[in-house]
Structures are given as C-alpha cells and as structure tokens.
Amino acid sequence: MDVLSVLLHQRSRKIGIIIPDVVISEKHSDVLEITEHPVERPTSSGTGFVADHAYRRASELVMEVGFSGGGSLLDMVDTSAIGLSVGSGPKEIYSQLLELQRSKEPFDVVTGKRLYTNMLIRVLDVTTDRTSENVLMASVTMREVITTQALTITGASKENMTQGANTSAVQDAGVKSAKQPSQSLLSQAASAAQSIFS
C-alpha cells in the first residue's frame, strides 16, 4: 500500500457511533436452525411448501478492535497531563462501550463485509497488560435482535354480520358442566313396547 492511500484511507468500520482505530479481526456467524422432526416433501407442482422445517437464528459478530490513547497537543510538552489531548483516551472509550452495552438500545454495525442492524453488545472483553496500558484492546461480541411487528385487526360487531352467531369471535360463556343425555325417543318407544308385551 502506498503512502497516499494510507493518508487518504478513511476508517469505515463502526460500532454504533464508535469508530475503532484498528480492527484486528471480524468473525461473522449466521446459523440456520434445522428441525429434527420429519417434514412432508413438497409436491412436484410446487404446492405444499412446509415452512416450519428451518428458521434463522440471530446473527452474531465478534470484533477484535483497538483504540489508541489520546495524544499530546504539543511534541515538546505532555499536554494530556493537564487535560489537553487529541481524541479520547482508553478510559473514555471503554466507558462509551459500556454505556452502549448497558443502554440496551439496538444500534448499527458497519464491517468490511456487511452492514448489521438491530445489534446489541452481548459480551465486552477488555484485557490490560504492560504492553496495552495506554491503549484499549477489546473483544466485542454482538448479537442481532430479531424484531417483529404485531398488527391488531378488529372485526365487525355481531349485529353488523349476516351470520353473527356463526362468524363472530369466540366469547367467554362461563363454566360448562357435562350432563347425562336424556333418553332418545326411539329408546323410549322400545321400552314402552317391551312393557306392553310383557
């Protein structure tokens, strides 16, 4: 890569509104859950499609990212000690990631391969050692929230239906108890005939 492309290269990866300085790795995971119960084979004409044989699980993304520490404004003097620095430091970035996780509000993630929507931070791993004291190296595991929208439709009232009793919605009619069926007319006639001829 030449110097000009390095200078003009813009960082395109984002976690919500947080832009990492470096992305070490991205691991994309998309799983299709396939049921184990037997399903009926569709007919040759294409009818009879079975929809419950598989379903998509929520997408998951693991990003290994790094954020550099805020630098001094002047080369000769350390201005970061008095609070004047360029960019956010590791503590500020870490607290921004924690706030993004704890807000539980879905956000978008831009990676090198695709755009994710409705993501939440499931796991935020940060390790600090002697080599990474002044930077933030984090492993961020994010999972998609699959959303749906319910639609409520109200039906016509029973009075406005041509067959209101047959087509109206199910209503609570109280507790019912079973009772013995009464003797049918045929069995009554048979017992009466038997008593006459006996």
N, C-alpha and C positions, 0 to 999 in steps of 0.2 A: 504494500500500500504506500503510495507516495505521500509526501508531506502535505500537499494541498488538500488531498482527500481527507487526511486526518484532521486538518484545521477546520474544514467545512463540514465535517461529519456531525450530524445532529443526533442526539440520543433519542431513539424512537420508542423505547420501552418505558411503560408507565404502570404503576400500581396505584390506581385511583388518581390522585393528583401528585403523587410522589414519584420522582424520576430518579432511578438509581444511576450512580456514576459508572458502574460496571456490572454487567450481568455475566456471571461465570457459567451458569447452566440453566436450562429450562427443561423441565420434564412434563410433557403433556400426557394426560391419561383420560381416555374415553372408553367406557365399558358398556357393552350391550348385555344385559342380563337375559339369559335364555331359560325359559321354564323347563322343568324336567318331566312334567306330565305330557302324555301323548296328545297331539293335536290332529284334527282332521285335515287331510290333504285337500287343497282347493281343486275344484273340478277343472277339466281341460278348457272349458269355456270361460274361465276366469272368475266365475261366481263362487261364492262360498269361502271368501277370504277370511282367515281366522286372525284376529287382532291381538289375542292375549298370549301369543307364544313367545313374545320377547318385549322387553321395554328398556329404554335408555336410562342409564344411571347418570347422576350428576357428574359433569366434567370436573377434573381435578388438575391443578397445575402446581408444580413445585419450582420455585425460582431461587437460585443461589445468587444473591446480589451483594454489592459492596458500595459503601458510601464513604467518600473521603472526608477528612476533618476540615473544618473551616480554616482557611489560611490567614496569614497576617496581611494587612493592607500595605505595609512597607517592608522592603527587604532588610533594611538595617535594624529595625526595631520590631519587637514582637508586640503588635497591637492587639492580638487576640487575648492577652492577659488583662487588658483593660476593657474588653468587651467590643472591640472594633475588629471584625473579621469578615472574610468573604465567604458567603454560604453558611449553611447550618452545620453545627458540629455533630458528632456521633450521638450525644445525649438527646439533642433536639430531634434528630431523625428517628431515633429509637422511640421517643415518646410520641411522635407523629404516627408511627406504625402501630404502636399500642392503642392510641386513640382511634385509629381507623378500625382496628380489630374490635375494640370494646363498644364502638358505636352501633355495631350490628346492622349497619346500613349497607345494602349491596352497592358495589362500585364496578367500574370497568377496568379491565387489564389489557394493555397492549403488549404483545410479544412479537418476536421476529416471525412467527408462523401464522398467528391469527389474533383476532380481537375477541375477548371474553366479556360477556355482560352478566350482571347479577352475581358477582363473586363476593365471597366473604373470606377473611383470613381465618383458617382453621387452626393452624399451628404457626407460631413465630419463634424460631430458634436463633438465638444470638450467642456466640461464643467469643469471649475476650481472653487473649493471652498476651505475652510480652511482645509479639510481633504485630498485634492488631489493637493496641491500646488506644491509638489516636484515629482509628477508622472504625467503621461499623460493617461487619460481615454478618449477613443474616441469611437464613434459610426460611423462606416464606411459603407455606403450604396453603393454597386457596382452593375452595370448592364452590361450585356453582349452586345457586338457589333456583330450583325449577319452580316457576310460578304459573299460576293458572288464574282464570277469572270466572267466577260463578255468575250466572245470569238467571235472574228470577223472573218468571213469566206468570202473571196472574190470569186465571181462566175466567170465563164469563160466569155470572151468578146463575144459580139453578133456575131462577124464574125466566131468564133470557134464553134458555136452551129448549130445543124442541122435545128432547127426551131427558129432561133434567134429572130424574131419578136414576136413569141408567148411565148417564155420561158425566155426572158431577163427581167431584173429588171424594175420596174416602173420608168419612167423618166418624168421630168417636160416638158410638151409640150406647156406651155403658157396658157393664159386665153382663155377659150372657151365660146361662146355665143350661146344661143339656137335660132333656126330659124324655121319658119313655114315649114312643109313638103310640097313638091311640090305635085301637083295633080297626082294621080296614073293613069296609062294607062286605067284601067277599068272605072274610073270615067270620063276620057276624052272621051272615046268611048261612054259612056252613054249620056253625054251632046251633043256630035256630032249627035247621033241618034235622040235625042229629037229635036234638031234644024232642022233636015231634015224632020221629020214627023209633025212638027208644021206648 
